[in-house]
Amino acid sequence: MIFLKIGNLFIFALSSILISAFIFCPERATGSIRAGLFYFSSVLVPSLFPITFMTSFVMKTTLKDLRKGQKSSIFFIFFFSLIGGYVIGAKLISDALREGAITKKQGEMLSLFCVNGGVGFIITAVGTGIFGSQKAGLLLYASGALYSVLGFLVFLPKISKGGGFCGAAYQKPISVVFCETVAETAQVLINIAGFVILFSAVNSYLSGTKLAFLTDFFEITTAVNDDHSLPYLSMLLGFGGVSVILQILSVMKGAVRIKPFLISRLLHAGFSFAFTYVFIKIFKISLPVAALQKAVVMPYYDRFCVSLFAVVSMIMLILSLEGKNRGGNLREDLLQ
């Protein structure tokens, strides 16, 4: 009880400080909020919306056609989470839970290993865009993904246990699923926008103070702009930052146990740091001189990533149609 009261007092004090800062010094946050909105509209929306929609749509249209769906759904979620990134893994877990493809316990365990930095963000934006080195991006991505792969394989027998596939008895027409997925994806992006704007404002007040180091742990985009130590940055990417963690929790909507999840984020950060440090020594990777200059991260998905997603999505849709009773008319088969 005493810890609960202390926690409430801390939240009240912190909220009071932030409210006072917004009231008496609004100009400091205004520029950062504007920058956060620009970053969200020009970077996050074009990079996250198509990938989030595509993975969710394919998941829903193939969910009931995967034979005894459960184990196939688990591998599907894990595969796309490794490619797509933090929020996409959380969204797929949430969708699978809602559709009954996995149990709540399986969702909780998958949340420990299916929320990683994506290919487009780490390799393209951070590696090539920030450091000017694709090798650095591959190193950072491999270090973070290795923790997830090892953890997933170790716990796979446990994750695979549980209730059987219990999806809905009927399947909605693809046209209805399409419209619902667009609306759900838009809602996810709106939730993300709220966190981006909030932490942009918070970081504006922390910058230039003795607590400026906290900005790295609050918002990952601050870290990739300011820090150029590969092991340290790998640690931050493994942790994800408070903003990303809250985004994940908002998408999961309570379908995750907070304590194990946070412990997993800390372990992910530690292992990512260690893997990166060892890989640098083994492969002798060094950064170009240009990487020491401050840059602005632009996490977009390059043509390779988009092509990869398109190919995989088409394969999944074809397999889905293959498992249905077809009438010979492609248009009717797709819309039935």
Secondary structure, DSSP 8 states (H G I E B T S, - for coil): -HHHHHHHHHHHHHHHHHHHHHHH-HHHHHHHHHHHHHHIIIIIHHHHHHHHHHHHHHHHHHHTTSTTTHHHHHHHHHHHHHHH-HHHHHHHHHHHHHHTSS-HHHHHHHTTTS----HIIIIIIIIIIISS-HHHHHHHHHHHHHHHHHHHHHHHHHHH-S------SS---HHHHHHHHHHHHHHHHHHHHHHHHHHHHHHHHHTTSTTTTHHHHH-HHHHHHH---HHHHHHHHHH-HHHHHHHHHHHHTT-S-HHHHHHHHHHHHHHHHHHHHHHHHHHT----GGGGS---------HHHHHHHHHHHHHHHHHHHHTS---S-HHHHHH-
